[in-house]
Amino acid sequence: MIEVSNLRKEFSLSKQQQKELNTKDSKAIAVNGISFTCQPGRIFSLLGPNGAGKTTTMRMLSTIFKPTSGSIKICGIDVSENPREARKKIGFLTGSTGLYARLTPNELIQYFADLYDIPKNVCAQRKEKLYTLLDMHDFQGKRIGKLSTGMKQKVSICRTMIHDPEVVVFDEPTSGLDVITAENIIKLIRDCKNEGKTVIFSSHIMSEVDLLCDDIAIIHKGNLLYNGTMGDFRQNMEAPNLTAEFIRIVNETKTENA
Amino acid sequence: MIFTIFKKELKDTLRDRRTLIMMLVIPVLIFPIILTLFVSVSESFSKEAAEKTVEIGVVGNPDNYIFEQLELLPENLGKKNITVYADTSELKAAIKVDSAQIGIFPSPDFEQSMQIKKPAGVTVYFNATDIGMKDRAEAYLETIESIAKQERYIEMNINAEQIKPLNVNYSNVASSKEMIGKLAGGFLPYIFIAFGFIGCMYPAIDLFTGEKERGTIETLLTTPVARWQILFGKMGVVVLSGLLASTFALLGLFLSIEVFDIVKNPEILNVVHGVLSPSFILMLFALLFPLTVFFAGLMIPIAVYAKSFKEAQSIITPMNIMVVLPAMVGFFPGIELNVLTACIPIVNIVLSTKELIAGTLDVGLLGLSFAVMISLAVLAVVISYKRFDKETNVVL
């Protein structure tokens, strides 16, 4: 379970950045006091246009960034107070595979298993299960740099799941991937849900959200514009389809702010 | 956990061809290449000088005293060929076009001055760009003068010993090890320091900026490993790479001397054998270790701050000059290890190593140099940690 309460993140701006952004403010607010809850066995989607604050929120959830204020609880553990314990519960996956090209899948998975302090026999069992599930046996000993994007994505999935996390954070997991490769991710997200894990994924692709999620939150310029179940969202739609509704909500805020 | 990260980063680094070339191949080859070049160039120079027939031009009659004495000079002073020129302008023109290398012009009253036993004037023409010719002329004329002196002593019935009140004997108390150590000892630490720096450079950029650029740092930071452990694991590999580059340079020196047999000079061989002793190597690494940690600590904050490999490289590469320049103090004979120089980083390591080679190292000053480098290394590690802990520096 993920519990987010009044989460806020500010970044200090250097003189150069102030010039580039054409602002005199010394701080930029990336996330502005958002609150939401992600339940186990359900898929929560954080939807927003580019620069909305999705990645910053995901990075705070996965403890890469420290919140300026507010709280995040992962399976009841406060990430600010006990980040290392919280990390043990989290699996983190991004669209950019983020793998070491000079290692083989076997070496990489073992490395992450060691970092999560997984006992050897447990690691071997999980590795075998994941390799079979993802059909990775044939390329387990090849250098990652020589693998195709699809193969790399499978290695990435295996790395994310090797410590059997209770919470899985997907930051724009399919961005830049072709439909066949993206299918692996979609399947993984569904499997996680079926196993009772808490799943949160950020995206700006409405069709993907429609396909997968149970709960939805729309974020724009750091503010939460909508937070509810997918069923409620569909029922209260004013636009003819989901994408149009998403654009309508974002534009409505723009008009209000103007 | 530090060891797990260290092990993985080392494996990753050793699979990078660029790092391997900078850390292993070039350091191993540098000494054999430099020594082969140095030995063959100096051998060919001395061989050429010994075999070269010097064309000497003399203005005046062939029965001139100088002409006669020149012809009588022994062959061991170098081969020569004497030609008579009509006047000095013809002689100078011949030297300019290199048809003569030395020109000798006895003054018009030369014979008369010799007869009345007064100093007889001789002008020697030479081309200063033709290296070694002035020395050759000096050797010829000093020999002729000494013969003329002996002839005058006999004619004047003077005992040469009576007009030589002092018999000075200059005795060098420095061992050849000390001399070579002091004069050429700066070269070794220079090479070790330069390679220590270059050895650290690529791993530092690859393990920090490279990881940021490739997006792998993000996943690493979501693991339950403290940031300081990640930093120490990575820093360990950077330091080891620097030390390995220095070690391979030392191995190159060993191979040049013991396997390829490039150096033949027994005095130099003696010094190098002393350098390759286990106690020297141990002391050298004790000095190089804090220096390499200091290098790593200088590079890591930059590598953490930089957004791309190129940016990191463009900042760190000019730093190489900042390291190489102080390392060059070892080439200057007058600069010695004292309380002041022991407090200057890099300079203290160069001078300590130089004294170590010469066998004249002061333990107190060595301790001071070591303490200075340890303090700087600790400071560099603290700065690296502060930088690495800053979240906006770590991810793009």
Boltz contact constraints between the chains, C-beta under 6 A:
constraints:
  - contact:
      token1: [A, 62]
      token2: [B, 222]
      max_distance: 6.0
  - contact:
      token1: [A, 64]
      token2: [B, 221]
      max_distance: 6.0
  - contact:
      token1: [A, 65]
      token2: [B, 391]
      max_distance: 6.0
  - contact:
      token1: [A, 84]
      token2: [B, 224]
      max_distance: 6.0
  - contact:
      token1: [A, 87]
      token2: [B, 222]
      max_distance: 6.0
  - contact:
      token1: [A, 87]
      token2: [B, 224]
      max_distance: 6.0
  - contact:
      token1: [A, 88]
      token2: [B, 224]
      max_distance: 6.0
  - contact:
      token1: [A, 92]
      token2: [B, 222]
      max_distance: 6.0
  - contact:
      token1: [A, 96]
      token2: [B, 215]
      max_distance: 6.0
  - contact:
      token1: [A, 98]
      token2: [B, 215]
      max_distance: 6.0
  - contact:
      token1: [A, 98]
      token2: [B, 216]
      max_distance: 6.0
  - contact:
      token1: [A, 98]
      token2: [B, 218]
      max_distance: 6.0
  - contact:
      token1: [A, 98]
      token2: [B, 219]
      max_distance: 6.0
  - contact:
      token1: [A, 100]
      token2: [B, 12]
      max_distance: 6.0
  - contact:
      token1: [A, 100]
      token2: [B, 216]
      max_distance: 6.0
  - contact:
      token1: [A, 102]
      token2: [B, 12]
      max_distance: 6.0
  - contact:
      token1: [A, 102]
      token2: [B, 15]
      max_distance: 6.0
  - contact:
      token1: [A, 111]
      token2: [B, 8]
      max_distance: 6.0
  - contact:
      token1: [A, 114]
      token2: [B, 4]
      max_distance: 6.0
  - contact:
      token1: [A, 115]
      token2: [B, 223]
      max_distance: 6.0
  - contact:
      token1: [A, 115]
      token2: [B, 225]
      max_distance: 6.0
